[in-house]
Amino acid sequence: MAGKTVTRADLSEAVYQKVGLSRTESAELVERVLGEICDSLASGETVKLSSFGSFIVRSKGERVGRNPKTGIEVPINPRHVMVFKPSNVLKAHINGEVASGED
């Protein structure tokens, strides 16, 4: 399943070709959208993009881990992780199915 990786430049080019903005304006638009998503996630908000999915920040508590080489227990500090939950529409699209309704 090794496919092409879509970059910011690819997104900017797609906006340029499909929307008709200049290349500079397209790049700025992509940067602003991605920046807004990053800022929202950094402040702990959930970002939901209809028919695409949700980016969710979860808090993981402190737990005890084990060094596999020595077997010594070490504390793993609490942290925040981001998870992505795809919508049913996106899942259906990826699997080549027709989605029933929006998510």
VENURZI-V802351 format. One record per pair of residues at least 12 apart in sequence whose ideal C-beta (glycine too) atoms are under 10 Angstrom apart, sorted by the first residue. I is the first residue (numbers start at 1). GAP is how many residues later the second one is. Records with the same first field share a line. If there is no record, write none. Layout:
I->GAP / GAP
//
This chain:
8->19 / 22 / 23 / 26
9->14 / 17 / 18 / 21
10->20
11->15 / 16 / 18 / 19 / 20 / 22 / 23
12->12 / 13 / 14 / 15 / 16 / 17 / 18 / 19
13->13 / 14 / 17
14->12 / 16
15->12 / 13 / 14 / 15 / 18
16->13 / 14
37->12 / 18
38->17 / 44
40->15 / 17
41->14 / 15 / 16 / 39 / 41
42->15 / 38 / 40
43->14
44->12 / 13 / 14 / 15 / 36
45->12
46->12 / 39
47->35 / 37
48->37 / 39 / 55
49->38 / 41 / 54
50->37 / 39 / 52 / 53
51->36 / 37 / 38 / 39 / 42 / 48 / 50 / 51 / 52
52->32 / 34 / 35 / 37 / 38 / 41 / 51
53->31 / 32 / 33 / 34 / 35 / 36 / 37 / 38 / 50
54->29 / 30 / 31 / 32 / 33 / 49
55->27 / 28 / 29 / 30
56->25 / 26 / 27 / 28 / 29
57->23 / 24 / 25 / 26
58->21 / 22 / 23 / 24 / 25
59->19 / 20 / 21 / 22
60->16 / 17 / 18 / 19 / 20 / 21
61->15 / 16 / 17 / 18
62->13 / 14 / 15 / 16 / 17
63->12 / 13 / 14 / 15
64->12
85->18
86->17
87->12 / 15 / 16
88->12 / 13 / 14 / 15
89->12 / 13 / 14
90->13
91->12
//
